[in-house]
Amino acid sequence: PPRPRVAYHLTTFGDLVLRGPDGQPVGAPRRKPLALLALVVAQEPDGLSRARAATLLWPEAEGERARRTLA
């Protein structure tokens, strides 16, 4: 049977926070994974390439190093 949909709320202004259906923060507040989630959501429906995400999150890193860090 299909799983019921669960609503999450991603706050991107002020603090970057992912909240579950109960309104409580989900997981530990790790900035880069939440930033990646925000980037992916913002790029929908076109998607976000791995290279573009790496450039946005690690602009100081060399191309291949940034892509490996993203993995």
C-alpha positions in Angstrom: 0.0 0.0 0.0 1.1 3.6 -0.6 2.8 5.3 2.3 1.1 8.4 3.6 2.7 11.8 2.8 4.5 13.5 5.6 4.9 17.3 5.5 8.3 18.8 6.4 9.0 22.5 6.6 12.4 23.9 5.5 13.1 27.4 6.8 15.7 29.2 4.6 15.5 32.7 6.0 17.2 33.4 9.3 18.2 30.0 10.7 18.4 27.2 8.2 16.1 24.6 9.9 14.3 21.5 8.8 11.2 20.7 10.9 9.1 17.6 10.9 5.3 17.3 11.0 5.3 17.9 14.7 7.2 21.2 14.3 10.3 20.0 16.0 13.8 20.3 14.3 14.8 17.1 12.5 18.3 15.8 13.2 21.4 17.8 14.3 21.8 21.2 12.7 24.5 20.5 10.2 24.8 23.5 7.8 26.1 21.9 4.6 23.5 19.1 4.3 20.7 21.5 5.0 22.2 24.0 2.5 22.3 21.2 -0.1 18.7 20.3 0.6 17.7 24.0 0.2 19.6 24.2 -3.1 17.9 21.0 -4.4 14.4 22.2 -3.4 15.0 25.6 -5.0 16.1 24.1 -8.3 13.1 21.9 -8.7 11.8 20.8 -11.2 15.0 21.3 -13.3 17.3 19.7 -10.8 20.7 20.7 -9.6 23.9 19.2 -11.1 26.6 17.8 -8.9 29.1 20.3 -10.3 26.9 23.3 -9.6 26.1 22.2 -6.0 29.8 21.6 -5.4 30.7 25.1 -6.7 28.0 26.8 -4.6 28.8 24.9 -1.4 32.7 24.8 -1.7 33.7 27.7 -3.9 37.2 27.7 -2.6 37.8 24.0 -3.5 39.1 22.7 -6.8 36.5 21.2 -9.0 37.2 17.5 -8.5 37.9 18.0 -4.7 34.6 19.8 -4.3 32.7 17.0 -6.1 34.3 14.4 -3.9 33.5 16.4 -0.8 29.9 16.5 -2.0 29.8 12.7 -2.1 
